[in-house]
Amino acid sequence: MPSEQELLERIRQLEEQNNELQDKLDAIYSILAPDYEAQEFDGEEEEEGSGLINIKPS
């Protein structure tokens, strides 16, 4: 069984990895969000709870 110190070190590593992944997600969102926010829904409201985003190639 790992010691307390080993577990704390593992937590630190996972938090660091999580921060790096969050930064990558933020970068992806900053690229996609302007296109999504500018997209028009042809006068129809977006279906609530669909959770789907229509991404069209440029």
C-alpha positions in Angstrom: 0.0 0.0 0.0 1.4 3.4 -1.0 2.5 5.8 1.8 0.8 9.1 2.5 3.7 10.9 0.9 3.4 8.8 -2.3 -0.3 9.5 -2.5 0.1 13.2 -2.0 2.7 13.2 -4.8 0.4 11.3 -7.0 -2.4 13.8 -6.3 0.0 16.7 -7.2 0.9 15.0 -10.5 -2.8 14.4 -11.3 -3.7 18.0 -10.5 -0.9 19.2 -12.8 -2.0 16.9 -15.6 -5.6 18.1 -15.1 -4.5 21.8 -15.4 -2.7 21.0 -18.6 -5.7 19.3 -20.1 -8.0 22.1 -19.0 -5.7 24.6 -20.8 -6.0 22.5 -23.9 -9.8 22.4 -23.6 -9.9 26.1 -23.1 -7.8 26.6 -26.3 -10.1 24.4 -28.3 -13.2 26.2 -26.9 -11.7 29.6 -27.8 -11.4 28.4 -31.4 -14.9 26.8 -31.6 -17.0 29.2 -29.5 -17.0 32.2 -31.8 -18.3 30.0 -34.7 -20.9 28.4 -32.5 -22.1 31.6 -31.0 -22.4 33.3 -34.4 -24.3 30.3 -35.9 -28.0 31.1 -36.6 -30.7 28.6 -36.0 -32.9 29.6 -39.0 -35.4 31.2 -36.7 -35.9 28.0 -34.7 -34.9 27.7 -31.1 -32.2 25.3 -30.2 -33.7 22.0 -28.8 -33.2 22.1 -25.1 -31.0 19.4 -23.7 -29.9 18.1 -27.0 -26.2 18.6 -26.1 -25.2 18.5 -29.7 -23.2 21.1 -31.6 -23.3 21.3 -35.3 -19.7 21.8 -36.6 -19.3 22.5 -40.3 -15.9 22.2 -42.0 -14.6 25.5 -43.4 
